[in-house]
Amino acid sequence: MPYIRSKEWARIQNELSRATSEKSSAPDFTDLKKAIKEDLVQFGANDVATAMIKHPVVRRCRESAFVMETGETVKTQPFRLTDGTFFVLSRPVIERIVQETKIDALDWSADVSDCEDICLRFNSRCLELGLNSCGRVLAWSGRHCFVVFISRNESGELDLLFFEPQTDRFIEPGEGMYNMENALILIN
């Protein structure tokens, strides 16, 4: 077990107790849940996989994976879908979820509450709202993690939205920390 200084340990304990107390006083998302229920459309995993394969960002993306038996690194499909049916929303309702859940208010802390942890918390909040169409992008080439939503565009077709939960901004992956040349997209 790594050595944790007492000051750091106290900060971690404080964050955990604050998270526990926040859970008991969790906001009431009744109106948001109603908007989600009215907007929700179900899609099968095959439809989602087809839309992802056609998406221009995903088409350029591969995940480098190490094959233990051969010792080689190979490029593989960059996404994993863990469900057979996905509950998909339109962008306006997704924007409302982002605004009302206030995930960007979480304090960032190296290793304890950094980018992948904040994404995981946002994904958990979406699961609490009954959504499984939200996932994480582990952008190995950008050394960062951010959120991906399976969404519906204005014409009702499946699309992807990328989102930075630390700033509540929708993003367009490309350069820098949003580089997806080597990435894993996990939608669960």
C-alpha positions as CSV (number, residue, x, y, z in Angstrom):
1,M,0.0,0.0,0.0
2,P,1.5,3.4,-1.0
3,Y,2.4,5.9,1.7
4,I,-0.2,8.6,2.0
5,R,0.7,11.7,4.0
6,S,-1.7,12.6,6.8
7,K,-2.7,15.9,5.2
8,E,-3.6,14.0,1.9
9,W,-5.4,11.3,3.9
10,A,-7.5,14.0,5.7
11,R,-8.4,15.6,2.4
12,I,-9.5,12.2,1.0
13,Q,-11.5,11.4,4.1
14,N,-13.1,14.8,3.9
15,E,-14.0,14.3,0.3
16,L,-15.5,10.9,1.0
17,S,-17.6,12.2,3.9
18,R,-18.8,15.1,1.8
19,A,-19.8,12.7,-1.0
20,T,-21.7,10.6,1.5
21,S,-23.6,13.7,2.9
22,E,-24.3,15.0,-0.6
23,K,-25.9,11.7,-1.4
24,S,-28.4,12.0,1.4
25,S,-29.2,15.5,0.2
26,A,-29.1,14.6,-3.5
27,P,-31.1,17.0,-5.8
28,D,-34.5,16.0,-6.9
29,F,-34.4,15.3,-10.6
30,T,-38.1,14.7,-11.0
31,D,-38.6,17.3,-13.9
32,L,-35.4,16.1,-15.6
33,K,-36.5,12.5,-15.4
34,K,-39.9,13.4,-16.9
35,A,-38.1,15.2,-19.8
36,I,-35.8,12.1,-20.3
37,K,-38.8,9.8,-20.3
38,E,-40.6,11.9,-23.0
39,D,-37.5,12.1,-25.2
40,L,-36.1,8.6,-24.9
41,V,-35.8,6.3,-27.9
42,Q,-34.4,2.8,-27.7
43,F,-31.9,1.5,-30.2
44,G,-30.3,-1.9,-30.5
45,A,-26.5,-2.5,-30.2
46,N,-26.2,-3.3,-33.9
47,D,-27.7,0.1,-34.8
48,V,-25.4,1.9,-32.3
49,A,-22.3,0.0,-33.6
50,T,-23.1,0.9,-37.2
51,A,-23.5,4.5,-36.3
52,M,-20.2,4.5,-34.4
53,I,-18.3,2.8,-37.3
54,K,-19.6,5.5,-39.7
55,H,-18.8,8.4,-37.4
56,P,-15.8,10.4,-38.8
57,V,-13.9,10.6,-35.4
58,V,-14.3,6.9,-34.7
59,R,-13.3,5.9,-38.2
60,R,-9.9,7.5,-37.6
61,C,-9.5,6.0,-34.1
62,R,-8.0,2.6,-33.1
63,E,-6.9,1.2,-29.8
64,S,-3.4,-0.2,-29.5
65,A,-3.6,-3.5,-27.6
66,F,-0.8,-5.7,-26.4
67,V,-1.2,-9.4,-27.3
68,M,0.4,-11.4,-24.5
69,E,0.8,-14.6,-26.4
70,T,2.9,-13.0,-29.2
71,G,4.3,-10.0,-27.5
72,E,3.0,-7.8,-30.3
73,T,1.0,-4.6,-30.3
74,V,-2.0,-4.6,-32.6
75,K,-4.5,-2.0,-33.6
76,T,-8.1,-3.0,-32.7
77,Q,-11.6,-1.7,-32.9
78,P,-11.8,1.4,-30.6
79,F,-15.1,0.9,-28.9
80,R,-16.9,-1.5,-26.6
81,L,-20.7,-1.7,-26.2
82,T,-21.7,-3.5,-23.0
83,D,-25.5,-3.6,-23.5
84,G,-27.9,-5.0,-26.2
85,T,-30.3,-2.0,-26.1
86,F,-29.4,1.7,-25.6
87,F,-31.7,4.5,-24.3
88,V,-30.8,7.5,-26.5
89,L,-31.8,11.1,-26.1
90,S,-31.7,14.2,-28.3
91,R,-29.0,16.9,-27.8
92,P,-31.3,19.4,-26.0
93,V,-32.1,16.9,-23.3
94,I,-28.5,15.9,-23.0
95,E,-27.6,19.6,-22.6
96,R,-30.1,19.8,-19.8
97,I,-28.6,16.8,-18.0
98,V,-25.2,18.4,-18.2
99,Q,-26.5,21.7,-16.8
100,E,-28.6,20.2,-14.0
101,T,-26.2,17.5,-12.7
102,K,-23.4,20.0,-12.0
103,I,-20.6,17.5,-12.4
104,D,-18.2,20.3,-13.3
105,A,-18.4,21.5,-9.7
106,L,-16.4,18.4,-8.4
107,D,-13.0,19.2,-7.2
108,W,-10.1,17.8,-9.3
109,S,-7.4,15.9,-7.4
110,A,-4.6,13.9,-8.9
111,D,-5.3,10.1,-8.9
112,V,-8.3,10.4,-6.5
113,S,-10.6,12.6,-8.5
114,D,-9.0,13.2,-11.9
115,C,-10.4,13.1,-15.4
116,E,-11.4,9.4,-15.5
117,D,-12.9,9.5,-12.0
118,I,-15.0,12.6,-12.9
119,C,-16.1,10.9,-16.1
120,L,-17.0,7.8,-14.1
121,R,-19.1,10.0,-11.7
122,F,-20.9,11.6,-14.6
123,N,-21.6,8.1,-16.1
124,S,-22.9,7.0,-12.7
125,R,-25.2,10.0,-12.6
126,C,-26.6,9.1,-16.0
127,L,-27.2,5.6,-14.9
128,E,-29.1,7.0,-11.9
129,L,-31.3,8.8,-14.4
130,G,-31.9,5.5,-16.3
131,L,-29.5,6.1,-19.2
132,N,-27.0,3.7,-20.6
133,S,-26.0,5.8,-23.7
134,C,-23.3,7.7,-21.9
135,G,-19.7,6.4,-21.8
136,R,-16.1,7.3,-21.5
137,V,-13.3,8.0,-24.0
138,L,-9.9,6.9,-22.7
139,A,-7.8,8.8,-25.1
140,W,-4.4,7.2,-24.6
141,S,-2.8,9.4,-27.3
142,G,-4.2,12.6,-25.5
143,R,-3.5,11.2,-22.0
144,H,-7.0,12.3,-21.0
145,C,-10.5,10.9,-20.4
146,F,-13.8,12.6,-21.4
147,V,-17.4,11.7,-22.0
148,V,-19.2,10.4,-25.1
149,F,-23.0,10.3,-25.5
150,I,-24.9,8.3,-28.1
151,S,-27.4,10.8,-29.2
152,R,-30.0,11.6,-31.8
153,N,-29.5,14.5,-34.2
154,E,-32.2,16.8,-35.5
155,S,-33.3,14.2,-38.1
156,G,-33.5,11.4,-35.5
157,E,-30.4,9.6,-36.7
158,L,-27.9,8.3,-34.2
159,D,-24.9,10.5,-33.6
160,L,-22.1,10.9,-31.0
161,L,-21.6,13.9,-28.8
162,F,-18.3,14.4,-26.9
163,F,-18.3,16.3,-23.7
164,E,-15.7,17.5,-21.2
165,P,-17.3,17.1,-17.7
166,Q,-14.7,19.2,-15.9
167,T,-15.9,22.3,-17.8
168,D,-19.4,21.4,-19.0
169,R,-18.4,22.0,-22.6
170,F,-19.2,19.9,-25.6
171,I,-16.0,19.3,-27.6
172,E,-14.8,18.1,-31.0
173,P,-12.0,15.6,-30.6
174,G,-8.9,16.2,-32.5
175,E,-5.6,17.5,-31.2
176,G,-4.0,17.8,-27.8
177,M,-5.7,16.0,-24.9
178,Y,-8.7,15.2,-27.2
179,N,-6.5,13.3,-29.6
180,M,-8.2,9.9,-30.3
181,E,-5.6,8.4,-32.6
182,N,-5.1,5.7,-29.9
183,A,-8.3,5.5,-27.7
184,L,-10.8,3.2,-26.2
185,I,-14.5,4.2,-26.2
186,L,-16.4,2.4,-23.5
187,I,-20.2,2.8,-23.5
188,N,-21.9,1.0,-20.6
